[in-house]
Amino acid sequence: MPPPDEIFLEGLRFTGYHGYFEYERRQGCQFEVDLTLTTSIRAAAASDQLSQTLDYGAVAETVLKANAAASHKLIERLAEGICAAVLRAHPAQAITLTLRKLNPPVQGGATASGVRITRRREDLIE
């Protein structure tokens, strides 16, 4: 069996009102997301039709809506919410998401902190 196909979207940036500290949730922080979606691209490759594949523009909209839907203290929770929203809205078998909080409030001037998670459609809790 050949390895699964993947569609990716990297460097999607947005402002989110998430963070452990109240001022982060009030002022907002910059986030960046990379997504890799596991899906078959065979039908799209044969037809050359967008309707036969994952529309990464629509996926980006789903990510932005998930970000705006609620404020969270932890980026772990935000990452879970984004993965669930994408899997519910788009026909991917799995998603690997890297979520970075840019310029986090830590000593030493880190440029980013974040999480990387992989979730499968069959693991969704309804």
Buried (B, 14 or more C-beta within 10 A) or exposed (E): EEEEBBBEBEEBEBEBBBBEEEEBBEEBBBBBBBBBBBBBBEEBEEEEEEEBBBEBEEBBEBBBEBBEEEBBBEBEBBBBBBBBBBBEBBEBBBBBBBBBBBEBEEEEEEEBBBBEBEBEBEEEEE
